[in-house]
Amino acid sequence: MRMLRWFAPGLHIKRWLLVAVLGVALVVVGLSLTLRINVYSLLGAWLVENLAATAAVLYTGPVVAGVAAAALGVVLTWVGVSRLVNSVLSTLTAREEGVADAFLERRLLLRGPRVVAVGGGTGIPTLLRGMKQYTANLSAVVTVADDGGSSGRLRTEFGILPPGDIRNCLIALADIEPLMERLFQHRFTNGEGLAGHPFGNLFILAMTEATGDFYQAVRAASEVLAVRGRVLPSTLDHVVLRAELADGRMVSGESAIGKAGSSIRRVFLDRADGAGEVRALDDVLTAIQEAELIVLGPGSLYTSIIPNLLVPGVADAIRQSPALKIYVCNIMTEPGETDGFSVSHHLRALIDHAGYGLVDICLANTRAVPAQLRDRYRQQGAEAVAIDPAAYRLGVQVVARDLLRVEGDYVRHDPEKLAQAIGHLFLARRPHVGHTPWEFFLFRQRLRERSRLEGSR
């Protein structure tokens, strides 16, 4: 029988189970002696009488003997149960220390708010890295319009959906060792056909061929990487992102839009095979309907965020959701895509493509970019996104926070600052979400603890 496997040698279970059972027995006997409760029918008169006789010989009396037995029973029960639980959990988590902390943290994360993050590229993984410290109920809705680099090559050669943005989100949500993360992000530099491909992309390709389904491959990869949450392609259809430029030209392909040399008037999605309308993944629509918090961005406005909203049903589901909806505006403009854009331009683009009611709050960075980096970005045609007065007249609450982090020669959103800002906005809008008071309290405590931790560094 399978139950007997728990008693196999070497599991360190039998000894602690025996200690716990003995402890419970002593507690019962001790209470019966102390409170003069008749437990003959449960334990037998012989055991109680002999314990009482022994106590009399030692001149302690039945009450004192009972208290001593109960106290010893409590100690043995505590030792047995705690060591038993520690033995099981340390085996499951492969951790020798901090098992209780890990277990508690896992429980808190499982009771965190249901969050949907919408985007793609390198922006949304930043958000996911921060939010996964506060909740395990994360769903990343990722665009599949990428047609450049390794993703584009695999898409052309093997006919799979582009795995690059999916891979980045999986890594961002993963609870793995740094070596495993480096492995999945490792990009081959040599080898015919291998050069330029990250290992993670090839892994998803192999899983797709093994399972026969791209979405099943992503779910299997999530299990391998111990992902906190899930990663959802916005559609399983092969799509092409097209753009109508200000000069009247039409450009096809996500990788070509930013290189077209003209400002963008609008973007739209088509199925690559031209056979009908693009269909949203059912799990995406369900995740949005069940969400308590929906976050758009950060990320490339026209090529990472808006393509998800162009999938039929996605924008409507977000608009109809009672969740708090936040748009995280980019810190810097993107050459060829959002040249000269302020916060109001970003919001206007979202409204033009997906309509009003999509966003409740726009979260924008207020910290100045260091001068030396500002000059460097200016040479590349990029500048800081300004919070302009027009942004406050679009029916969206604009919230300015310090969200910036410097990484070498680049500025990025700081994952922890971003998650903290979003978390506090979520707490402030409690009447608009469906979290229970207890879960709300736990989330608030988590925010405070993480804030103190960051402040001490």
Protein Blocks (a to p, Z undefined) as FASTA:
>chain_A
ZZlmmmgghklmmmmmmmmmmmmmmmmmmmmmmnopafklmnopklmmmmmmmmmmnono
jmlmmmmmmmmmmmmmmmmmmmmmmmmmmmmnopabhklmmmmmmmmmmmmccdddddeh
jllmmmmmmmmmmoccbcddddfkbcghjllmmmmmnopacfklmmmmmmmmpccdfklm
mmmmpccfbdehkgopafklmmmmmmmmmnopaklmmmmmmmmnopghddddfbfcdcdd
ddddfkopacehjklmmmnopacfbdcdddfklnajadddfklmmmmmmpcbdcedjddf
klmmmmmmmpghjlmmmmmpmbdcdddddfbdcehklgoiafklmmmmmmmmnoghkafb
dcddfbdcdfklmmmmmmnopacddddfklmmnopacddddfbdcehjaccddfklmmmm
mmmmmmmmmmmpcbdfklmmmmmmmmmmmmmmmmmZZ
